[in-house]
Structure formats: C-alpha cells, structure tokens
Amino acid sequence: MTATKHSAMLVLPSPANPPLTPQHDQIPRVVSLSKLLVLHNDPSAAKDEPFSLLLSSLKLDPGLNPPIDDEIPALHKVKSKRLSSASNDSIHERDRFRARFHSLNTQTTENPIEEENALDEDECEVCYGISSKTKKLNVVRTLDDKSSAAYSTTEPLSPLDPESTYFRDHLSRVGEEVNSASQVSLRKIFPKSLPLVFQWYFNKPLPPTNQMFPWLHGLHPENFTQRSFFVFQQMAHQDSSNDCNNVDFNMHFARPSDARFLICIEADADTYPEDKVLLNTIGLDEVLQKIEFSHREVENSISTLIYTLFGDFEDTAVLDNLSEIITRDCFITGFMPEFLNLDPDRGISLRNFHIQVAKLARCADFVVYSSAKALKAGVSKAVSVARLLRLAQILDERSNPKKYNVFLLEGGEISPDKGAFNVITQRPSAKAHEILSHSKRSQLFHHCFGHQKLHFYPMWESELQLKEKLETTVMSAASRLHNNVWLGNSWDHDAMIHELRLENYPDGIKEDTVHEYPKVPAYCEPSRSTVFHAELTPENFEMSLPRPKAHWKLFIHCHNDAKFPEISVLSQLLFKYTISSHMADDVDDIHHLEFPSSGSIGIGDCKQENLMCIVNTCKLLYLYSSSTSPGSLASLIYCSDGYTELSLLIFCYIMYAENVSLTDAMIKVHQTYGRPFYIFGSDVIILRKLEYLMRKFSPANPARQVEWGDQELITNKELNEVLLGPSKQEPPKEIPSKFRLGYIRNESDTETSESEDEDELNDTSSYLDKDWVEDVEGSFPSRILPYLYLGSLKHANSLALLSRSGVKCVISVGENLDWLHGHKFQHNNDIIVDELENGNIERYTIRPKQENLHRSKVQCSVELVIKVNNLQDDGIDELSNALPSMLKAIDEEYKRRDGDTKILVHCRVGVSRSATVVIAEVMRRLKLNLAQAYLYVRVRRLNIVIQPNLRFMYELFKWEEEQEAQKNPQGDALRKIDWFMMCREIEKLNLPYLGNR
C-alpha cells in the first residue's frame, strides 16, 4: 500500500445519505469457486517456522552497502505521485490527494539538536571511548547481557524514553563499525528486550482523546477550511468568544506533547520478505517521502540539509562525507529523510484513516530489523533505513522538542519463555494479496484454499479483508426461502458444482431436512460467526465455509450484466418438469439461468416479452422446487454477496408463490424466512408495478387454474394495466362530512363534527398501518444481533415499520423523531419523560391510553425511547460521555425481557454515531475486541459501509482500554491492536468503495 496514493474521505457532519455505498454490480463480497487464476502452492511454505527460527531474521545489519553507480537505481519504479484531496459541495464526493515533496528548509536557524553531537549525559567522553573500543574488539558490554531486566508496566516513562533508567542502562549507541555516520545517532535493542518493551507499550493507555484531536483529523497549514471548521466548532462548543475576526488558527493544533507510539520497520520487506514479522510493522513508504526528482537534485537537497542541521558543529570534510553517506542511503532505499505529510490540503474531512500512520510517525520510536536472507547476501538495508528515519526525526525535532529515537535490532533469539509477551505475528500472505486484487476485492476463490491451508492468520492486527470475505460468505450462506427454493451466494453455487463433479455424489450432500424456520435468523446468530476465532487457522478457515444443504440443480445467477432468460428455454423446462420426476437421483441435467440484478431494471424494460420472462421464471422455480421430501430437486438463486443483486427476483417470486403484497413479502422475507436483503429505490417502483401481475398469475390465487406445462402469456391489456395502472391499490378513504362538496354547516352539526374529529384522532391506522415501503425506499434496518437493529432516521421515523418489525425500544443518537411529538400520537398514548445527565439524555416511556385500546386498529410496539441530545457527527462532540448510559439502557431492556426484545439504534444515516454504539454493545455482549466487533457489525450492515468518524473510533479504543483495565487489572494488554494499525486495515477495507483511488 503506497501512502501517496491515499485520499481523504470527505464526509461533512451528519450526511444526508449513506456514505460509501458500493455499486452492487462491481463489488463482489464473498467466496467464489470459479474465477481465480490458479495459484501455485509454495511447498516450502507448508512448514510452519518455529518461533525460535526467527533468530536468523532478527539480526543487526553489518552495515555493508553495495557500491552506488552514477545512475539512480530503479528510479523508474519510483514514480511521482502528485495527487490532490478536495472538498466539494457534494457531501460524499472524494477527490484524489496530493502528496507533495516539500523542499527542505534551507534557512539557517538555531540548531535544535545540539545533544545529537554531544555525548549522553550519563556517559563521559572517556567511558564512551572505552565503549567504542571494546565494541571494535567484539567485546560486548555487560549491560547488553542484562537487556531483559525487568521494567514494570506501571512505570510512567516508556523504556524507550531517553529519560528512563532502562534506556540509560540497556539501550546503548550503535558503534561506528556499524553506523559510519555517527552524527546521526542510532540505538541498539536486543531481542530479549522486545517483549518487555511491547508489554509496557500495550499496557499503557493511548493518550487522552482531547490531546489527540483535532490534530489526528489532519490540519494542513494550507487547509484553511479544515482548520477554521475546528476552530469555530470548538468556539461554539465552549462559548469562549463571539469575536470571529480574531481567531488563533494554531490553537490546540500542535501535535500532542505526551504521545509516544512504537512503530517497527522491516528494512528488506521489498526484496527479502520473511514469513513472520514484529508487531506494528509497516512499510517505509507509509512514513517517508519517495525520491521524485533527479540524482543531482537529491545530492543538492541532502547537502543543504546536512549543512543546515550540522554546519555549526562539524567541519566541511565531515559534512561532505555525511552528505555522501545519506545520499547513498537515499538511493539504496528509494526514499528521502523527510516524513510524509498526508494531511488534506483542501476540504473538510473527518475520516482520514489513511493519514494516521504518517501522522504518528512524527511522535513514535522506530525499531528497524533486517531479513536473514538479506544479511546472508550482504545487501541488508537496515542501517540505511534507520539513518534516514533518524535524520527525519532530527529534521522534525526543530518544530517538536520531544525526543524520539531509532533502534536497530541486534542479533539474538527472542525467547519464547512462558508468559512472555508475544511480539511476533504472521506476515500478511503475499498470495492472499493476489487473491484480493482490486477488481475482486470482496470475493474469495475456491482454488486459493490449497494455499490457505499452508498459512494461518493470527490475532486481528492484519488481513481484515480476508476475514471480512469469510465472514460475509458465512453470514449470507444458503438458506431456504419457499418450498425447495434457496437463496445463497457465489460460494454456495461453486461448492455445489464442486460436489456434483465428485464420484461420491450425492453421498457428500448433508441435506437439510428441517423445514421449520428458526426463530433467530442464521445471519445474525452470533454462534455462527467466524470472528470468535482468535486465530484464523487452516482448520477453522475450512470448517467455517458452508457446505451444500440440498440437491441444487437449477441455478439462477443474478448479476448486473445478465439478460432475461429466453422464453423458449423457460417453456421447454416447464414442459419437461411437468412430466418428469422431481427426485435428484433421477435427474442428471444441471441448468444455469441468468436474471437481471436489483437496481438494473427500469420502466423502459417492462416490455411484454420481458414481463413474460419474469412471470415464467417464477413459475419454473415454483414447479421445479415444489417437492420438499428428502432427495428432491432444489433450486438456488444466488448472486455475488448473497443479498443485493437477487433481491428483485426473490420479491417477485414471493409475491407470485404466496399471492401477497410487496409490503407483506418484505416482512415475510425478513421475519419468517430470516434472510438479509437490500433493494434500491428504483426497485420499489418496478416491484409496485409487477405486484399486480405476480398476484394475478399466482398459484395461490383462488380465481386462477394454473396449467404447469404451458408458458404464461401476457396480453396487451394486462401490459397496459401494469404500465398505466396505479403503483398501489389503496382502498378509498371516507371523507368527513364537513369536507364534502356542497356541505353547509349549521348549529346542529357541531356535536357531529366534534365526534368525527375525535374519531380521527383516535384512529391510529393513519400512522401505524400506512405503507412504509416508499418512506424507507424498501430498505430495512440491519439486524446485527437477534435483539439489536442498526438503522437510519428514515427507519426510526417510520412508526409503521417499527410496529410491523416488533421494535420495543429506540435509541435515538442525536436526532429527533417526528412521530414522538405528533399530536395524534400524544393523544393516543401516555408519555412520561425523564431527563438524565443535565438534559443530555431524555427517556420517553410510552403506554397506550386504556380508553383508546378498543378503538385502535393497530397497536404501537414501541414502549421506550432513549434520546441523546447534543451529539453531532462533527469530529468534535464526544460520544464517550453518553455511551455508558446508552449501553445501560440496552442492557436493562435486554434483561427485562430475557433477550426476547428488539432494539433499534439509529442516528441520521446509521453509519457513524449509532454504529459506534452498536460496535460497543457487540464488544460487551459477545466479549469481542474492537477489531472483531467492527468486522462483525460491518458485514451485517450489508451495502451501507459503517464509517464512525475518526474521533469516535479513537473513543472506542479508549473505551476498550477502560473495560480491559476493569476486567483484568494485571492483564496481558489493554488493546489487542494498535490505533494506527487498525486505521490502515480500515483504509484497506474501504478501498473498493473509493472509485477515484
């Protein structure tokens, strides 16, 4: 991942529409068995390298660099990436980001690094000289042998802090025999010290949120819009000043003074990658500027930099030699000694996950380590990499007085002592990256599993893309819809085709003969999730993948490029399966049909022939899958992700098979059949038109006698009824007498008029039984857990949808519900309002009035509303203050009904504020870490990609640390994954949805 290719996510506060909604025809999201190039397995990778064998790859570079030619080595691979990030009026428009190489500041200033050329305070000149001489004689000082000395996790200072005793006693300088540029001071660290250092680091809480923000949002000096946005927002929150003309744009914008992160760099990752890496390992291209100009310009820039930094302390010969060494380092690595500045220079952006590594590099210590293969070949780049990083730190220290260091990892074994902190993790698989090519970012492939069996993916600090695909595959695995019609994803199709080719078919099919639909849908049942695996081993990877559950031999693939099935083919199949057996053993034929995807059909496609194809496709599915006895034929409707592209066809089929309206069909698919789906606004219009047609030809229509062997024909009259008829047949509503034409009011009508008004107020059907499909554009709130929904303000404002879904409690995060304050609703219900936390939280307890119970046609299911005030998605408001109260309310409702309840958590779009609350609830309820819970919720939000803003995600990290500290004060770690590592994983997950990258 090249840092210069990133761009800002430009999302203004409280977007009106869901951000990052993928184009359904371009982003396959699950496992597929058929479209991958065959990956050749690496036999050598079959052996899991023991922990102790890592010794050879964790050695110090001897400092031997190959000679440099006059030509720039491999500069054709280092292309200039001059991109741009901009904010537009469109809320979700994303621009490309400009990562420019800024000319080095050549102005003569007071040298801020005098201590670099001086000796350490704890080392006199004589002692340091003796130390250097003993190193040249290969005599190791005693303190190196004690480098694993204990250092308590309760110590306030990092062991890598120059002020700590551990730093002074155990982290000595790298000698001149290794680092020939002694002016750029490097430190050595031994393998036995790493577990201690990492254990202290992961047990130390992240800096407070208010210290890190708004700095982490990205505050480019030229980005007046972003800087002024946060200044004025802070002023509005603090009411500190009404004078907007005298604004200090540097207020609170300096980098945090107490932040100290830990980053590891694998120096030879591009040439000699190892199978295992240290925790928090990133690429050099994520922190340093690439070379983007000529050999001569690099030499001039480095010379100017060296003279600026060290000119007051060294003579010309020393400076020229140092310039030559650093220039050589630049061409060996392909990078300049300057940290990347990826802060967006235009627009307001609250979700800059891609800049976090580059930002935290400015307040981090680095551990640089080599590859054993590169050491053996004598071409390791570790010392060159370390010098460039240290020089970048020195350059950066002119504006940041806090001192950080670069440490070279010395040779030695990282002891796998029992109880020692594990600092090693598996490298993200190179072949997995091939599998996750950009065009197939959301799809896995069956042929890769021979490779996957050779690898495992420990913990949750990497490979979230692969884990997302596996989780999506399992979540949307095939399930029964109606009779023997099944819905599934591309993996289900490929797995069945694989089984049909085996000699032992049908013995390998474990047929699901249970025809009762589960009370809790499988897709939101936590026990089926793959996120509970602490390690994604080959065994649980393979065990997690679903197997065929029926004898599917009729496949209908819904995708964007599909055309309607040929009417002649449908006619032949209808005739064949009217007279032939429906037992799988008696039928050898396998049929593949295609059907247009959801969102791809418009009114212009409603031609007579196409409508006939739709009706006869549903008829064929009904006929082919009519038998539910064991061993019967079954059909599978599938698409890439298992829920998007097939939704149009399944609602056509349910309306046809059961003679129900579109509204009832959606409720049945959601509640009875327990299937996730996603339809588009355009689908609602088409389905409304098709509803009349599907129900007219339905076998459940008592007025119709179906001839199964013949195709259904549509007359011109029926075509006109579809195209020109109303979208929905609504019964006429009686008009009150006072509004009738020609009515003259007199005194005797007063009592009658008042009675009619009272009846109108008492009639709740107008808002409880109204058609909600158009209001929510066909979408349902996402069911995350059996009792927990995540949705938008549209969902929460549809009281009819809430009542049909049985929602008992609504958690409204920062938004107002229209119906809650409506006159008719308040007339029919007793509402008790309790204010909590100084009015920041309002609790509405709702009870229907007894005198109106017998009058109401439909009862409101919502009994409790928790409304959180003063919480906007602006990157400034804190969610952590209200989070405990919201989680408490959810827990009380859950326990009060023994889990048999339904709770909707919503904000405006359902991707940021409410998503953050739901992630926290999943973490607490399922005892998952943040990365696991984030992935669990993300997959079940379906096509709407959850996007908590940067500050909310950071608050979740802090909340997780608090929970871990309470559960286990002497725990192994407060967090399982570091902040910047999680951000880069989220950025990888979002790449397929950012089309301008």
C-alpha positions, 0 to 999 in steps of 0.5 A: 500500500503506497501512502501517496496514493491515499485520499481523504474521505470527505464526509461533512457532519451528519450526511444526508445519505449513506456514505460509501455505498458500493455499486452492487454490480462491481463489488463482489463480497464473498467466496467464489469457486470459479474465477481465480487464476490458479495459484501455485502452492509454495511447498516450502511454505507448508512448514510452519517456522518455529518461533525460535527460527526467527533468530536468523531474521532478527539480526543487526545489519553489518552495515555493508552497502553495495557500491552506488553507480552514477545512475539512480537505481530503479528510479523508474519504479519510483514514480511521482505521485502528485495527487490532490484531496478536495472538498466539494459541495457534494457531501460524499464526493472524494477527490484524489490527494496530493502528496507533495515533496516539500523542499527542505528548509534551507534557512539557517536557524538555531540548531535544535539538536545540539545533544545529537553531537554531544555525548549522553549525559550519563556517559563521559567522553572517556567511558564512551571511548572505552565503549567504542573500543571494546565494541571494535574488539567484539567485546560486548558490554555487560549491560547488553547481557542484562537487556531483559531486566525487568521494567514494570508496566506501571512505570510512567516513562516508556523504556524507550524514553531517553529519560528512563533508567532502562534506556540509560542502562540497556539501550546503548549507541550503535558503534561506528563499525556499524553506523559510519555516520555517527552524527546521526545517532542510532540505538541498539535493542536486543531481542530479549528486550522486545517483549518487555518493551511491547508489554509496557507499550500495550499496557499503557493507555493511548493518550487522552482523546482531547490531546489527540484531536483535532490534530489526528483529523489532519490540519494542513497549514494550507487547509484553511477550511479544515482548520477554521471548521475546528476552530469555530466548532470548538468556539461554539462548543465552549462559548469562549468568544463571539469575536470571529475576526480574531481567531488563533488558527494554531490553537490546540493544533500542535501535535500532542506533547505526551504521545509516544507510539512504537512503530517497527520497520522491516528494512528488506520487506521489498526484496527479502520478505520473511514469513513472520514479522514484529508487531506494528510493522509497516512499510517505509513508504507509509512514513517517508517521502519517495525520491521524485526528482533527479540524482543531482537534485537529491545530492543538492537537497541532502547537502543543504540539509546536512549543512543546515542541521550540522554546519555549526558543529562539524567541519566541511570534510565531515559534512561532505562525507555525511552528505555522501553517506545519506545520499547513498542511503537515499538511493539504496532505499528509494526514499528521502529523510523527510516524513510524509505529510498526508494531511488534506490540503483542501476540504473538510474531512473527518475520516482520514484513516489513511493519514494516521500512520504518517501522522504518528510517525512524527511522535513514535520510536522506530525499531528497524530489523533486517531479513536473514536472507538479506544479511546472508547476501550482504545487501541488508538495508537496515542501517540505511533505513534507520539513518534516514528515519533518524535524520527525519526525526532530527529534521522534525525535532526543530518544530517538536522538542520531544525526543524520539529515537531509532533502534536497530535490532541486534542479533539474538533469539527472542525467547519464547519463555512462558508468559512472555509477551508475544511480539511476533505475528504472521506476515500478511500472505503475499498470495492472499494479496493476489487473491484480493486484487482490486477488481475482486476485492470482496470475493474469495476463490475456491482454488486459493484454499490449497494455499490457505491451508499452508498459512494461518492468520493470527490475532486481528492486527492484519488481513481484515479483508480476508476475514471480512470475505469469510465472514460475509460468505458465512453470514449470507450462506444458503438458506431456504426461502419457499418450498425447495427454493434457496437463496445463497451466494457465489460460494454456495453455487461453486461448492455445489458444482464442486460436489456434483463433479465428485464420484461420491455424489450425492453421498457428500450432500448433508441435506437439510431436512428441517423445514421449520424456520428458526426463530433467530435468523442464521445471519445474525446468530452470533454462534455462527460467526467466524470472528470468535476465532482468535486465530484464523487457522487452516482448520477453522478457515475450512470448517467455517465455509458452508457446505451444500444443504440440498440437491441444487440443480437449477441455478439462477445467477443474478448479476448486473450484466445478465439478460432475461432468460429466453422464453423458449428455454423457460417453456421447454423446462416447464414442459419437461418438469411437468412430466418428469420426476422431481427426485435428484437421483433421477435427474442428471441435467444441471441448468444455469439461468441468468436474471437481471440484478436489483437496481438494473431494471427500469420502466423502459424494460417492462416490455411484454416479452420481458414481463413474460420472462419474469412471470415464467421464471417464477413459475419454473422455480415454483414447479421445479422446487415444489417437492420438499421430501428428502432427495428432491430437486432444489433450486438456488438463486444466488448472486455475488454477496448473497443479498443485493443483486437477487433481491428483485427476483426473490420479491417477485417470486414471493409475491407470485408463490404466496399471492401477497403484497410487496409490503407483506413479502418484505416482512415475510422475507425478513421475519419468517424466512430470516434472510438479509436483503437490500433493494434500491429505490428504483426497485420499489417502483418496478416491484409496485408495478409487477405486484399486480401481475405476480398476484394475478398469475399466482398459484395461490390465487383462488380465481386462477387454474394454473396449467404447469406445462404451458408458458404464461402469456401476457396480453396487451391489456394486462401490459397496459394495466401494469404500465398505466395502472396505479403503483398501489391499490389503496382502498378509498378513504371516507371523507368527513362530512364537513369536507364534502362538496356542497356541505353547509354547516349549521348549529346542529352539526357541531356535536357531529363534527366534534365526534368525527374529529375525535374519531380521527384522532383516535384512529391510529391506522393513519400512522401505524398501518400506512405503507412504509415501503416508499418512506424507507425506499424498501430498505430495512434496518440491519439486524446485527444481533437477534435483539439489536437493529442498526438503522437510519432516521428514515427507519426510526421515523417510520412508526409503521415499520417499527410496529410491523418489525416488533421494535420495543425500544429506540435509541435515538443518537442525536436526532429527533423523531417526528412521530414522538411529538405528533399530536395524534400520537400524544393523544393516543398514548401516555408519555412520561419523560425523564431527563438524565445527565443535565438534559443530555439524555431524555427517556420517553416511556410510552403506554397506550391510553386504556380508553383508546385500546378498543378503538385502535386498529393497530397497536404501537410496539414501541414502549421506550425511547432513549434520546441523546441530545447534543451529539453531532457527527462533527469530529468534535462532540464526544460520544464517550460521555453518553455511551455508558448510559446508552449501553445501560439502557440496552442492557436493562431492556435486554434483561427485562425481557430475557433477550426476547426484545428488539432494539433499534439504534439509529442516528441520521444515516446509521453509519457513524454515531449509532454504529459506534454504539452498536460496535460497543454493545457487540464488544460487551455482549459477545466479549469481542475486541474492537477489531472483531466487533467492527468486522462483525457489525460491518458485514451485517450492515450489508451495502451501507459501509459503517464509517464512525468518524475518526474521533469516535473510533479513537473513543472506542479504543479508549473505551476498550482500554477502560473495560480491559483495565476493569476486567483484568487489572494485571492483564496481558494488554489493554488493546489487542491492536494498535490505533494506527494499525487498525486505521490502515486495515480500515483504509484497506477495507474501504478501498473498493468503495473509493472509485477515484483511488 
